[in-house]
Amino acid sequence: MLSCSTILFYSEASTEEMTQLLGLLVGYSFLDYPTWQSCPRYSLSLLQCNSLCKGEYAAFQKCRAIQFSLQGSPKLGHAVKHSLPYRDTFCDGAALDVLPHVKTLGGFPKEELLRKVVMVRFDSTIILRKKQDRLDSSVTSAISTIKYLYEAGAKVILVSSWRTKSNSKLLSAESVAEFLSSILQLKVVPVKFVPGCMPSVIENIEKNVILLENLSEFKEEPANCSKFAKQLSSGVDIFVNDAFSLSHKILASTVGVCSFCYANVAGLHFEEGLHQLRRTTKTNKKPYVAIIGGGNLSNKAIAVHFLASICDGLIFVGNMAFQIMHALGLPVSVKFVEHGAGEEAFRIIHLAKLRSIPILCPKDFWCTTENLKEQLEICPAHSIPEGRVPVDLGPSSLDEITSFLSKCEKITWIGPVKFGLSNHDNGGASKLALMLEKLSRRNCDITVIGTAACKALVRESNYVSLHKMVENASIMWEFLKGRKLHGLMALDRAYPFEIDWHATYTDPARPLVVDIGSGNGLFLFEMASQRKDLNFLGLEMNKKLVRRCLDSLHQSGMKNGYFITTNATSSFRSIVSSYPGELVLVSIQCPNPDFNKPENRWRMVQRSLVEAIADLLALDGKVFLQSDIEAVAARMKEEFTKYSKGKLAIMNNRDDTTVGGGGGWLKENPFGVQSDWEQHVIDRGDPMFRLILSKSSSNL
């Protein structure tokens, strides 16, 4: 049995039992924890002590042992009404609305980049870094984004903000352009940004890469000024965000410009960062332990709580350890107690107890004095003498951590090994890094987050993959809190599933009809019942409507229809491109007019959707457009005419073009099947504005 250890292991108990235990916590320290292979029944040992006020600490005295035997096994369950014919490629434990699946440069059609004007928001803290070390391999993906675009024939414009912190020699746009030219092996030309300059800049790009001046000079940048963002992106076709470290901020160059570019995708470096976020929340390998450093528990409590909900154990190696120890009633100097963090620490302890997971805090410290900072001595965590300041993990703490981690299959280390305000160059981080290197050699899945932790691992390890490091811990903390990353949310969505078309349809080789904005599915159901030789797919954003359609589909036994919840405007290409048969018809009927104004970024018919339809549609395939509002129909017609790259032509029928006094609108629905809204409009005696476009070899 360990004496006065702060290793905790909680058996499962009711909320009422936990409340009673928490009321007794002051004056108790937990002893012992079972091994990973222990049976479901555990005992909880506590030492009851008298808490006496003495100086800056609360002293403890052993009195008597109290033994609790607790049982219980909370279970989570869910029912799946229908089996889904697709496999989730997203991460475990992270909701799609927090970390959505977005379009990436790697998934963007390379041929579509030719002669397009592409703006890249690069991360200056990565590319312009002065000191070269192994962490600079992260520069590779950032550089690859720019070179990939250039080699694909795109006209590349680079934008960023930089300060002397990254590289003191890089102050002007000219010096940055020279530096970029050397690492990219391309000619980078600096250009001063003034409102209205972009058209002339784009016209004179030729074979050079353009660098706009430092965005930190513009107050409109951090304000996400819409006017500034519009000027910045004027003439730009595609925006590539490769500044992953800024994805939690709202900037004109990462969020605002997305409203004015027809495609917004993640760069190669950004995509790597997203992969690391997903890896952290995966619980596919167990035991999974989180090593948590740093302080400010009040601000990070939600994130720590989340880690406690998915991990099989927590190890605290920074100032947050003091808050947990204080919540347990252990003597902690008042200068290390964070105001307002006590309640959050109790909640974390409560959750750990309910999930029966262990928490490990330091058992001893290397301490120094304010006057003699070079003199170090080992002090037990529960009785640090007055005047002593903990600066590093003690040997017993490190031994206990080593034993604790020895059977882990997955470890995430986030935050520095740092106590108090000390800048002591501790050996604890180095020894922790050595532990992780040894574990990685036996295929333990390790992710290291934060500059200090990453540097410690790089110093000590030649084995751990650099692709499992995230230097910017702020992004990870925000993600673990469940907060949306604004730079990520501004990018175009991609469909996050791999569809098994053979499970979806009886014969996936049949021609496919796609109804975008399928609503309650009336049009698609009727069409599918009449044409058994075709497969039908409804794409709809409203989850409730899709659920109802799937229920109806299941009850009817129909095998040639299916519905998917998605934003087809951005995910159409990724979904339909994998279909094994031909796409013969796409219909867009009565889109919401409120979302179809030219200035509305979320309007359904956009350039990216039109291009995807034009590319994927089979020869002699058709596009059916209709609306009860002529302005909406006219705008859809204009978008398809403008952005179908000449592949689609309007089909005219002189005997059926009398609606609205001209304009080429079809009077009758050519399919003889009405959608629910179309029925409503016809019943009230109002006209529908329709047209059909066709893709033929003569248009190519």
C-alpha positions in Angstrom: 0.0 0.0 0.0 1.3 3.5 -0.9 1.6 6.0 1.9 -0.4 9.1 1.3 -0.4 8.6 -2.5 -2.6 10.8 -4.6 -3.4 8.0 -7.0 -7.2 7.6 -7.1 -9.4 4.8 -8.3 -13.1 5.2 -8.0 -15.6 2.4 -8.0 -18.9 3.0 -9.5 -21.6 4.5 -7.2 -24.8 6.4 -7.4 -24.8 10.2 -7.6 -26.1 10.3 -4.0 -23.2 8.1 -2.8 -20.8 10.3 -4.6 -22.3 13.5 -3.0 -21.8 12.0 0.4 -18.2 11.1 -0.4 -17.4 14.5 -1.7 -18.7 16.0 1.5 -16.1 13.9 3.4 -13.2 14.7 1.0 -11.6 17.3 3.1 -9.3 15.3 5.4 -9.1 12.3 3.2 -6.5 11.0 0.7 -7.2 8.0 -1.5 -4.9 5.0 -1.4 -4.3 2.2 -3.9 -5.6 1.5 -7.3 -6.2 -1.8 -9.0 -4.3 -2.9 -12.1 -5.8 -2.7 -15.6 -6.7 -6.4 -15.4 -8.6 -6.1 -12.1 -12.1 -7.6 -11.8 -15.2 -5.3 -11.9 -15.5 -5.2 -8.1 -13.2 -2.8 -6.4 -12.7 -1.4 -2.9 -12.2 2.2 -2.1 -9.8 2.9 0.8 -9.6 6.3 2.5 -7.6 7.6 5.4 -9.7 9.8 7.7 -7.7 12.7 8.9 -8.2 15.9 11.0 -7.7 19.0 9.0 -5.7 21.6 11.1 -4.9 25.1 10.0 -1.1 25.7 10.2 0.5 28.4 8.2 -0.3 28.3 4.5 -1.2 24.6 4.6 -3.8 22.2 6.0 -1.9 19.5 8.0 -3.1 15.9 7.9 -3.1 13.2 10.6 -3.9 9.6 10.1 -6.7 8.4 12.3 -8.5 5.3 11.0 -9.2 3.6 7.8 -12.7 3.3 6.4 -13.3 0.7 3.7 -16.1 1.0 1.2 -17.1 -1.8 -1.1 -19.0 -0.4 -4.1 -20.5 -2.2 -7.1 -22.2 -1.1 -10.2 -21.7 -0.9 -13.8 -23.3 1.9 -15.8 -24.0 1.0 -19.3 -24.6 3.1 -22.4 -26.8 1.8 -25.1 -28.5 2.9 -28.3 -30.8 1.5 -30.8 -30.4 1.7 -34.5 -33.6 1.5 -36.3 -32.2 0.9 -39.8 -28.7 -0.3 -40.7 -26.9 2.4 -42.7 -25.1 1.5 -45.9 -22.1 3.7 -45.2 -19.0 3.6 -43.0 -18.2 6.6 -40.8 -14.7 7.9 -41.6 -15.0 10.5 -38.9 -13.5 10.2 -35.4 -14.9 8.5 -32.3 -16.4 10.9 -29.7 -16.3 14.1 -31.7 -19.6 15.5 -33.1 -19.8 16.4 -36.7 -21.0 19.9 -35.9 -17.8 20.6 -33.8 -15.3 19.0 -36.3 -17.1 18.9 -39.6 -15.8 17.0 -42.6 -14.5 19.7 -45.0 -13.2 19.8 -48.5 -9.5 19.4 -48.7 -6.9 20.3 -51.4 -6.0 16.7 -51.7 -9.6 15.8 -52.5 -10.2 18.8 -54.9 -10.0 17.9 -58.6 -6.5 18.8 -59.7 -7.6 19.7 -63.2 -10.0 22.3 -61.8 -7.0 24.3 -60.5 -5.6 25.1 -63.9 -5.6 28.8 -64.5 -7.7 29.4 -61.4 -6.7 32.2 -59.0 -6.0 30.6 -55.7 -5.4 32.5 -52.5 -3.4 30.6 -49.8 -3.6 31.8 -46.2 -0.3 30.3 -44.9 0.9 30.0 -41.3 3.8 32.4 -40.8 4.8 30.8 -37.5 5.5 27.6 -39.4 6.9 28.6 -42.7 8.9 31.7 -41.5 10.4 29.9 -38.5 14.1 31.0 -38.1 15.4 28.1 -36.1 15.6 24.8 -38.0 15.1 21.6 -36.0 13.2 18.4 -36.4 9.9 20.2 -35.7 10.5 22.1 -39.0 9.4 19.0 -40.9 6.0 20.4 -40.3 7.1 23.0 -42.8 7.1 20.3 -45.4 3.3 20.1 -45.7 2.9 23.8 -45.6 5.4 24.3 -48.5 3.8 21.3 -50.3 0.4 23.1 -50.4 1.9 26.1 -52.3 4.1 24.0 -54.6 1.2 21.6 -55.4 -1.0 24.6 -56.5 1.7 26.1 -58.6 2.5 22.9 -60.3 -1.2 22.3 -61.0 -1.2 25.6 -63.0 -3.0 27.8 -60.5 -2.3 31.5 -60.1 -1.1 31.6 -56.5 -1.5 34.5 -54.1 -0.1 34.2 -50.6 -1.4 36.1 -47.6 -0.5 36.0 -43.9 0.5 38.1 -40.9 3.9 38.0 -39.4 5.9 39.4 -36.5 9.5 39.4 -35.5 8.8 36.6 -33.0 8.9 34.1 -35.8 12.0 35.5 -37.4 13.5 38.9 -36.4 15.1 39.3 -39.9 11.7 39.2 -41.6 10.0 42.5 -41.2 9.1 43.8 -44.7 7.1 42.0 -47.4 10.3 42.1 -49.5 12.4 40.2 -47.0 9.6 37.7 -46.5 9.2 37.2 -50.3 13.0 36.6 -50.6 12.9 34.0 -47.8 9.9 32.3 -49.3 11.6 32.2 -52.7 14.5 30.4 -51.2 12.5 27.7 -49.5 9.9 27.3 -52.3 12.4 27.5 -55.1 9.9 29.7 -56.9 9.9 33.4 -57.6 7.8 35.1 -55.0 6.9 38.8 -55.8 5.8 41.1 -53.0 2.8 43.4 -53.8 1.4 46.2 -51.7 -2.3 45.7 -51.0 -4.5 48.7 -51.6 -8.3 48.6 -52.0 -9.2 47.8 -55.7 -5.7 46.5 -56.5 -6.5 42.8 -56.8 -7.7 42.8 -60.5 -4.5 44.3 -61.7 -2.4 42.1 -59.4 -4.1 39.0 -60.8 -3.7 40.2 -64.4 0.0 40.4 -63.9 0.7 37.2 -62.0 2.1 35.4 -65.0 4.4 32.6 -63.7 5.2 34.2 -60.3 3.8 33.6 -56.9 2.4 36.8 -55.4 2.8 37.8 -51.7 0.5 40.5 -50.3 1.9 42.7 -47.6 1.7 41.9 -43.9 -2.0 41.6 -42.8 -1.1 42.5 -39.2 -0.8 46.1 -40.5 -4.6 46.2 -41.2 -7.0 46.6 -38.3 -9.7 45.2 -40.5 -8.0 41.8 -40.4 -8.7 40.9 -36.7 -12.1 42.6 -36.9 -13.1 40.3 -39.8 -14.3 43.3 -41.7 -16.6 42.1 -44.6 -15.6 45.0 -46.9 -11.9 44.3 -46.3 -12.4 40.6 -46.9 -14.2 41.3 -50.2 -11.4 43.6 -51.4 -8.8 41.0 -50.3 -10.5 38.2 -52.2 -11.6 40.2 -55.3 -11.0 38.1 -58.4 -10.0 35.0 -56.4 -11.7 31.7 -57.4 -10.5 29.3 -54.7 -9.4 30.0 -51.1 -7.0 27.5 -49.4 -6.7 27.8 -45.6 -3.4 26.4 -44.5 -3.2 28.3 -41.2 -4.3 25.6 -38.9 -3.0 27.4 -35.8 -5.4 30.2 -36.4 -8.5 28.1 -36.9 -9.9 29.1 -33.6 -9.8 32.8 -34.5 -12.2 34.9 -36.6 -10.1 36.8 -39.1 -10.9 38.4 -42.4 -8.2 36.3 -44.1 -9.5 33.0 -42.7 -13.3 33.4 -42.3 -14.4 36.6 -44.1 -12.9 35.7 -47.5 -14.8 32.5 -47.6 -18.0 34.4 -48.4 -16.6 35.7 -51.7 -14.8 32.6 -53.1 -16.6 29.9 -54.9 -14.6 27.1 -53.3 -13.0 27.1 -49.8 -10.8 24.1 -49.0 -8.2 23.0 -46.3 -4.6 23.0 -47.3 -2.3 20.0 -46.8 -0.9 21.4 -43.5 -4.4 22.2 -42.3 -5.6 18.7 -43.1 -2.7 17.2 -41.0 -3.9 19.3 -38.1 -7.4 18.1 -38.4 -6.1 14.5 -38.5 -4.5 15.1 -35.1 -7.7 16.5 -33.6 -9.5 13.4 -34.7 -6.8 11.0 -33.4 -7.0 12.5 -29.9 -10.7 11.6 -29.6 -10.5 8.1 -31.0 -10.8 5.4 -28.3 -10.0 2.5 -30.6 -7.0 1.5 -28.4 -7.2 0.9 -24.7 -6.1 1.6 -22.1 -6.0 5.2 -23.2 -4.4 7.7 -20.8 -4.2 11.5 -21.0 -1.1 13.2 -19.4 -2.3 16.8 -18.6 0.2 19.6 -18.0 0.0 23.3 -17.6 -2.5 25.3 -15.5 -5.6 27.4 -15.7 -8.1 24.6 -14.8 -11.0 27.1 -14.7 -10.6 27.8 -18.4 -9.8 24.2 -19.4 -12.2 22.3 -17.1 -14.6 21.4 -19.9 -11.8 20.0 -21.9 -10.4 18.0 -19.0 -13.9 16.8 -18.2 -14.2 15.6 -21.8 -10.8 13.7 -21.5 -12.1 12.1 -18.3 -15.1 10.9 -20.3 -13.2 9.1 -23.0 -9.9 8.1 -21.3 -9.1 5.2 -19.0 -6.9 7.3 -16.7 -5.6 10.9 -16.2 -2.1 11.9 -15.1 -1.6 15.5 -14.0 2.0 16.9 -14.4 1.4 20.6 -14.1 -0.3 23.3 -12.0 -3.7 21.6 -12.5 -2.4 18.8 -10.2 -2.5 21.3 -7.3 -6.2 22.0 -7.9 -7.0 18.3 -7.9 -4.9 17.7 -4.8 -6.6 20.7 -3.1 -10.1 19.4 -3.9 -9.1 16.1 -2.2 -8.1 18.0 0.9 -4.3 17.6 0.5 -2.2 20.4 1.8 -1.4 22.8 -1.0 0.2 26.2 -0.7 -2.3 29.0 -1.2 -0.2 30.6 -3.9 -0.7 27.4 -6.1 -4.5 27.3 -5.5 -6.4 28.7 -8.4 -9.3 30.8 -7.4 -12.6 29.4 -8.6 -11.2 26.0 -9.7 -12.3 24.0 -6.8 -15.8 23.2 -8.1 -14.4 22.2 -11.5 -11.9 19.9 -9.8 -14.7 18.2 -7.9 -16.6 17.6 -11.1 -13.6 16.0 -12.7 -13.2 13.8 -9.6 -16.9 12.9 -9.7 -16.8 11.8 -13.3 -13.6 9.8 -12.8 -15.3 8.0 -9.9 -18.4 7.3 -11.9 -16.4 5.8 -14.7 -14.0 3.9 -12.4 -10.9 5.5 -13.9 -7.7 6.4 -12.0 -6.3 9.8 -11.5 -2.6 10.3 -10.8 -1.1 13.4 -9.2 2.5 14.0 -8.3 3.7 12.1 -5.2 6.9 14.2 -4.7 8.6 17.3 -6.2 12.0 18.7 -6.7 11.8 22.0 -4.8 13.9 25.1 -4.5 13.8 28.3 -2.5 13.3 31.8 -3.8 16.7 32.9 -2.5 18.7 29.8 -3.5 17.2 28.7 -6.7 20.1 26.4 -7.7 19.7 24.3 -4.6 17.2 21.5 -5.1 15.7 19.0 -2.7 13.0 16.4 -2.9 9.8 17.1 -0.9 6.7 14.9 -0.5 3.7 16.3 -2.3 1.7 16.3 0.9 4.2 18.2 3.1 6.2 20.8 1.2 7.9 23.0 3.8 7.2 26.7 3.9 9.5 28.7 1.6 10.0 25.7 -0.7 8.7 26.0 -4.3 8.1 22.9 -6.5 9.8 23.2 -9.8 9.8 19.6 -11.2 8.4 16.1 -10.8 10.2 14.1 -8.1 11.7 10.6 -8.7 8.9 8.8 -6.9 6.3 10.6 -9.1 8.2 9.6 -12.2 8.5 6.0 -11.1 4.8 5.9 -10.4 4.0 7.4 -13.8 6.3 4.9 -15.5 4.5 2.0 -13.8 1.1 3.6 -14.6 1.9 3.9 -18.3 3.6 0.6 -18.8 0.4 -1.2 -19.9 -1.1 1.7 -22.0 -1.9 1.3 -25.6 -2.6 4.9 -26.3 -1.3 8.1 -24.7 -2.0 11.8 -25.3 0.3 14.3 -23.6 -1.0 17.9 -23.6 0.6 20.8 -21.8 4.0 21.5 -20.2 5.5 19.9 -17.1 5.5 23.1 -15.2 4.7 24.1 -11.6 4.1 27.6 -10.3 5.7 30.4 -12.2 9.0 28.6 -12.4 11.0 28.7 -15.7 13.2 25.9 -14.4 14.6 23.7 -17.2 13.2 20.6 -15.7 14.3 17.0 -16.3 10.8 15.7 -15.7 9.7 16.5 -19.2 12.8 14.9 -20.7 12.3 11.7 -18.6 8.6 11.7 -19.5 9.6 12.0 -23.2 12.0 9.0 -22.8 9.2 7.0 -21.3 7.0 7.8 -24.3 9.8 6.9 -26.8 10.1 3.4 -25.2 6.4 2.9 -25.3 6.2 4.0 -29.0 8.7 1.3 -29.9 6.1 -1.3 -28.9 3.4 0.4 -31.0 1.8 2.5 -28.3 -0.2 5.2 -30.0 1.2 8.5 -28.8 0.2 12.1 -29.5 2.1 15.0 -28.0 0.5 18.5 -27.9 2.0 21.9 -27.1 5.3 23.5 -27.9 7.1 22.5 -24.7 6.0 18.9 -24.8 6.9 18.6 -28.5 10.3 20.0 -28.0 11.0 17.7 -25.1 10.0 14.7 -27.2 12.2 15.8 -30.1 15.2 16.3 -27.9 14.9 12.8 -26.5 13.4 10.7 -29.3 14.4 9.6 -32.7 11.5 7.3 -33.1 8.2 9.0 -32.5 6.6 10.1 -35.7 6.5 13.9 -36.1 3.0 13.4 -37.6 1.8 12.8 -34.1 2.8 16.2 -32.8 0.6 19.3 -32.5 2.6 22.4 -31.5 -0.3 24.7 -31.0 -2.1 23.5 -27.8 -4.7 26.3 -27.9 -6.4 24.7 -30.9 -6.6 21.3 -29.1 -8.0 22.9 -25.9 -10.7 24.7 -27.8 -11.6 21.6 -29.7 -11.7 19.5 -26.5 -14.0 22.1 -25.0 -16.4 21.4 -27.8 -16.1 24.9 -29.3 -16.3 25.4 -33.0 -13.2 26.4 -34.8 -14.3 29.3 -36.9 -11.6 28.9 -39.6 -12.7 25.3 -40.0 -16.4 26.0 -40.0 -16.0 28.6 -42.8 -14.7 25.9 -45.2 -16.8 24.0 -47.6 -18.3 20.7 -46.3 -17.5 17.3 -47.7 -19.5 14.2 -47.1 -17.9 12.3 -44.1 -18.9 8.8 -45.1 -17.9 6.1 -47.5 -21.1 4.8 -49.1 -21.5 1.1 -49.8 -23.7 1.4 -52.9 -24.2 -2.3 -53.0 -25.9 -2.2 -49.6 -27.9 0.9 -50.7 -29.4 -0.4 -53.9 -30.1 -3.9 -55.2 -28.3 -3.0 -58.4 -25.9 0.0 -58.1 -25.1 -0.3 -61.8 -28.5 1.2 -62.8 -28.6 4.8 -63.9 -28.9 7.3 -61.0 -31.4 10.2 -60.5 -30.5 12.7 -57.8 -33.0 15.1 -56.3 -31.2 18.0 -54.5 -33.3 19.4 -51.7 -35.6 16.4 -51.7 -37.8 17.6 -48.8 -40.4 15.0 -47.8 -39.5 12.9 -50.8 -42.9 12.9 -52.5 -41.3 13.5 -56.0 -38.6 10.9 -55.5 -40.9 8.2 -54.1 -43.4 8.6 -57.0 -40.6 8.5 -59.6 -39.0 5.5 -58.0 -42.3 3.6 -58.0 -42.7 4.3 -61.7 -39.2 3.7 -62.9 -37.8 0.4 -61.4 -35.0 0.6 -64.0 -33.4 3.6 -62.2 -32.0 4.3 -58.8 -33.0 7.4 -56.9 -31.1 9.4 -54.3 -32.5 12.3 -52.3 -30.1 14.8 -50.8 -31.6 17.0 -48.0 -30.2 19.1 -45.2 -33.2 18.6 -42.8 -32.4 15.6 -40.7 -36.0 15.1 -39.5 -37.3 14.9 -43.1 -34.6 12.5 -44.1 -35.4 10.3 -41.1 -39.1 10.2 -42.1 -38.2 9.4 -45.7 -35.9 6.5 -44.6 -38.7 5.2 -42.3 -41.2 5.3 -45.2 -38.6 3.7 -47.5 -38.1 0.9 -44.9 -41.8 0.3 -44.5 -42.5 0.2 -48.3 -39.7 -2.2 -49.0 -38.5 0.0 -51.9 -35.1 -1.1 -53.1 -34.3 1.6 -55.7 -34.4 4.7 -53.5 -32.4 6.3 -50.7 -32.0 9.5 -48.8 -29.0 11.2 -47.3 -28.7 14.1 -44.8 -26.1 16.5 -46.3 -25.5 19.9 -47.8 -25.4 18.9 -51.4 -24.0 22.3 -52.5 -20.6 21.3 -51.2 -20.8 17.5 -50.9 -22.5 16.5 -54.2 -19.2 15.7 -56.0 -17.8 13.6 -53.1 -21.0 11.6 -52.9 -22.0 11.0 -56.5 -18.5 10.5 -57.9 -18.2 7.2 -56.1 -21.5 5.8 -57.6 -20.7 2.9 -60.0 -23.4 3.7 -62.5 -24.2 6.7 -64.7 -25.7 10.0 -63.4 -28.6 10.6 -65.8 -30.8 13.2 -64.1 -30.4 15.9 -61.4 -33.4 17.9 -60.2 -33.4 21.1 -58.1 -36.9 22.1 -57.3 -38.2 25.1 -55.4 -35.1 26.0 -53.3 -35.9 28.4 -50.4 -35.8 31.9 -51.9 -34.4 33.3 -48.7 -31.2 31.3 -49.2 -30.9 32.0 -52.9 -30.0 35.7 -52.9 -26.6 36.3 -54.6 -25.1 37.7 -51.4 -26.1 34.7 -49.3 -23.1 32.3 -49.1 -25.3 29.4 -48.2 -27.5 29.6 -51.3 -28.1 26.2 -52.9 -27.0 26.8 -56.5 -23.4 27.9 -56.5 -20.5 27.6 -58.9 -19.0 24.5 -57.1 -22.3 22.6 -57.4 -22.9 23.6 -61.0 -19.4 22.5 -62.0 -19.8 19.2 -60.1 -23.1 18.4 -61.8 -21.7 19.3 -65.3 -18.6 17.1 -64.7 -20.4 14.1 -63.4 -23.5 14.0 -65.6 -23.5 11.4 -68.3 -23.8 12.3 -71.9 -27.4 13.0 -72.8 -28.0 13.5 -69.0 -30.5 16.1 -67.9 -30.8 18.8 -65.3 -34.3 19.8 -64.2 -34.7 23.2 -62.5 -38.0 24.7 -61.3 -39.3 27.3 -58.8 -42.5 29.1 -58.2 -40.5 32.4 -58.0 -39.3 33.6 -61.4 -36.3 35.5 -60.0 -35.0 32.3 -58.3 -35.5 30.2 -61.4 -33.8 32.9 -63.5 -30.9 33.0 -61.2 -30.5 29.2 -61.3 -30.6 29.4 -65.1 -28.0 32.1 -65.1 -25.6 30.1 -62.8 -25.9 26.9 -64.8 -25.3 28.8 -68.1 -22.3 30.7 -66.6 -20.5 27.9 -64.7 -21.3 24.6 -66.6 -18.2 25.2 -68.7 -20.2 24.9 -71.9 -21.2 21.4 -71.1 -24.9 22.0 -70.6 -27.4 23.6 -73.0 -31.0 24.6 -72.4 -33.6 22.4 -74.1 -36.3 24.4 -75.8 -39.8 23.1 -76.7 -41.7 25.7 -78.7 -45.0 24.0 -77.9 -44.3 24.3 -74.1 -42.8 27.7 -73.5 -45.7 30.0 -72.7 -45.2 30.5 -68.9 -44.6 34.0 -67.7 -45.1 35.6 -71.2 -41.8 34.2 -72.6 -38.4 33.5 -71.3 -38.2 29.9 -72.4 -40.0 28.5 -69.3 -41.7 25.1 -69.7 -45.4 25.1 -69.1 -45.7 21.5 -68.0 -43.7 19.3 -65.8 -42.0 16.9 -68.3 -42.0 14.0 -65.8 -45.7 14.2 -64.9 -44.7 13.8 -61.2 -45.1 16.8 -58.9 -43.3 17.6 -55.7 -45.4 18.6 -52.6 -44.6 22.3 -53.0 -45.3 22.1 -56.7 -48.7 20.6 -56.0 -49.4 23.4 -53.5 -48.5 26.1 -56.1 -50.6 24.5 -58.8 -53.6 24.1 -56.5 -53.6 27.8 -55.7 -53.4 28.7 -59.4 -49.9 30.1 -59.6 -47.4 29.3 -62.3 -44.2 27.3 -62.0 -41.0 28.4 -63.8 -39.2 25.3 -65.3 -36.4 24.5 -67.6 -34.3 21.5 -68.6 -30.6 21.5 -69.5 -29.0 18.6 -71.4 -25.4 17.4 -71.7 -24.5 16.3 -75.2 -21.3 15.6 -77.1 -21.9 18.7 -79.2 -21.6 20.9 -76.1 -18.2 19.5 -75.1 
